[in-house]
Structures are given as C-alpha cells and as structure tokens.
C-alpha cells in the first residue's frame, strides 16, 4: 500500500470566536485519508480540538474528548471517521496549527474531483477565489504561484500556504 502527503495548510486562529464547527474531513479519494495536526503556537486556555469517541464496551455511548495542541504535539486520525471540531478562541488568544493530509490512494473520479474542488472553494475561500485562482494561474510561470489571492489573504480564521492558486499545497491541482 503506497501513500503520500497530499496537502498541507496552516490554520491561524487569531480573532476571538475563531473556530471550526463539528464536521468530518469528507474525502472523495479511493483510498483512506488521514489528518495529521501539529501544534505550532498555543496561547489559548479554551481553544481545543474536540472529538466525539465511542466508548468501548458500552452500547454506543459517546464521550467528548478535548485536546490542546501544544507546540510540537501531534494528533493523527482518520478525518472521514472522526466527528470533530475546534472550539472558539478567546479574547487576546492565538493558535496556529499545521495540518497535513496523507492519502493511501490519490485517485478520485472526475466528478468527485470537481465536487471536492468546489467544496474547498466555497467552504474555505468563497466564490471570489475561483476568479483569483484563474488569474493567478494565468500570471504564473510554469504553473508556480507565489502569492495568495486577496480573497484568502485576510480570511479571519484560515490562511493557507502558497501553492495551488495560493490556496494550499496540493499535488493534484
């Protein structure tokens, strides 16, 4: 089974209330998809990764676990299977997390690829990112883009590493 790092992103939580609601990291890859979170900066008393876990030996009982991502700590999970969220940031707090995505099989049906790309645009960057991405690709040399589109550069919660149209490092964009 061969797999590889597929994408990475930096999540900046800098404003009070910055958070990500409960979700699955829905993946349309044929293989399994694992999320790796690495804490870089943790200046928060309340901002945590929260996950719902089934308790072994019970009849479907679910417990909620809150995990701080202290600098240098790693959390690895199958985001397709784990219902998780990030709790809101408090006043005068800051949190930065590096997120890596590892997939065992990068193949995706064309319709799933299109839906996945649209989901990313609307969930993270907004419709204006489509226009900015197209312009950035036209202005790039050899497919290399070095600046973020305006729609992404001042997003209150998330800023991504330069790469595919300035949105994220993604090997198949």
Secondary structure, 3 states (H helix, E strand, C coil): CCCEEEEEEEEEECCCCCCEEEECCCCCCCCCEEEEEEEEEEECCCCCEEEEEECCCCCCCEEEEEECCCCCCEEEECCCCCCEEECCCCCCCEEEEEEEEEECCCCCCHHHHHHHHHHHHHHHHCCHHHHHHHHHHHHCECCECCCCCHHHHCCCCECCCCCECCCEEECCC
